[in-house]
Amino acid sequence: MTTPDSDPSAPRLPAVFLDRDGVLVDDIGLAHSDGQPRLTPGAATAVRRLSRLGYLVVVLDHASGAAHGLATREQVRTFNALLVRHLAREGAAIGAVHTRAFDAEDPIARWGGGETAPDPDILLSAVVEHRIDPARSFMIAGRPAVVEAARRAGLSAFRFEGGDLDAFVRELIGA
């Protein structure tokens, strides 16, 4: 029996990768610290719009707080699950959440001497796992380093610098 992951002829999906901090939730440092996601304006509407247009919405969490020893893996998982439930209550479905792995024994070394600029691995693993078509997918990132990582993964990428996320998405896709 073949599964979508093992069947090379299975259709590949278009996806939108959304940076968690600074795109879906306000970038307030440790987003999980007060336990409640603070959505950016238009976040739920943007996710609903993207889903309705046939995109798999994938949230990327670079877990920089965890990488720097400021949060545990469990805090990161709990916050991300809460974010997904919060958006779902507003009718906005998240297809997947991918969190950057880190090494609790030596968290800073995994990030290259304290810099939390991501490499494209988190994106590439999501592309493979969810059979995403990079040519029909794109990334909305909050930081220039994440835009660069997306481009290195073969994705179009756009920087969201704040404001209404749904207005930004409408301008990008024209719908």
Buried (B, 14 or more C-beta within 10 A) or exposed (E): EEEEEEEEEEEBBBBBBBBBBBBBBBBEEBBBEEEEBEBBBBBBBBBBBBBEEEBBBBBBBBBBBBBBEBBEEEBBBBBBEBBBEBBEEEEBBBBBBBBBEBEEEEBBEBBEEEEBBBBBBBBBEBBEEBBBEBEEBBBBBBBEBBBBBBBBBEBBBBBBEEEBBBEBBBEBEEE
